Amino acid sequence: MAYTFARVSAVVKLKRGDYSLQGKRARLRLLQKGGKEELVRLHHEAEQYLDSYLETAHISDAGAPMFQTLNKNHRLTGEGISRRDMLRVVRERCAAAELPESICNHTFRGTGITVFLQNGGSPGGRPGYGESLRPTHDPTQGSGNSQRNRAQDCV
């Protein structure tokens, strides 16, 4: 979520086969709102994290969910996680890092968009995406400054 500006619903739907190497760049195929597919080039750090995770988790079947639930023995179940499961993971990681409790799944998307725009990116496009960047509001404007500052603590 942090590197792709992806919606949490697209992330939890990812299958192992949605992650591939094309040329020298890794890509994710995200299923966005309305069933629209987007092919996203990954930042090299995101690629390293995913490669390490997939190797450690032994997820190789193309149809297997990329992010899976754990059983009571802390073994992968083969079942994909839900949006609520992802929120629980985010909150646990943020608590361990002593970050604000207000951070949620959407914080990563909003922070990524904000940082992209602050670093000179244009709302007309973003790295790895074929369609324009259309936030519901300009995250650099308005009364969201305190929320934006909390979100940037994650990055």
C-alpha positions, -999 to +999 in steps of 0.1 A: +000+000+000+028+024+009+047+021-024+018+018-049-010+041-036-032+011-039-065+008-022-066-018+006-093-038-013-069-042-043-040-053-020-060-080-002-072-094-035-037-099-048-027-134-059+008-147-063+004-146-100-003-109-099+033-103-091+057-107-120+090-096-134+087-078-168+121-070-181+142-057-152+112-043-133+088-061-110+051-054-115+018-059-097-015-064-114-041-047-092-078-051-095-092-017-087-127-004-083-152-015-109-130-045-118-105-023-136-070-039-138-039-017-134-004-028-140+020-011-115+057-009-117+072-015-082+097+006-064+129-014-059+124-016-021+089-029-025+102-055-049+128-066-023+103-068+005+078-088-016+106-112-029+118-118+007+082-123+020+072-147-008+104-167-003+100-169+034+063-177+032+068-203+005+040-189-016+046-201-052+012-212-065+000-185-090-035-188-077-027-185-040-036-153-022-004-132-017-014-122+018-029-150+039-044-156+073-026-176+099-040-205+119-035-210+157-001-225+150+010-194+131+010-213+098-004-198+066-039-211+059-041-205+021-070-182+027-067-145+018-068-118+045-097-094+047-096-056+048-102-059+086-073-083+089-051-058+071-062-030+094-053-052+124-018-058+109-013-021+103-025-011+138-002-038+154+028-027+134+021+010+142+017+003+179+050-016+179+066+014+163+049+037+188+031+055+160-004+071+165-034+049+168-052+069+142-031+054+114-052+031+092-051+013+058-060+045+039-032+065+056-007+048+033-026+057+002-031+093+013+005+097+025+019+083-008-002+107-028+007+136-006+045+129-008+042+123-046+026+157-051+050+175-027+080+160-046+068+175-079+045+148-092+015+160-111-021+150-105-021+139-142+000+108-136+021+088-112+049+064-115+038+029-127+002+039-135-015+044-168-043+065-154-043+099-138-040+104-101-074+115-088-076+120-051-110+128-037-095+161-025-061+177-027-043+163+004-019+193+005-048+217+010-074+224+036-078+214+072-062+180+069-027+192+080-027+174+114-039+142+097-013+146+069+015+151+095+004+120+114+003+101+081+038+112+072+051+096+104+045+062+088+068+069+058 
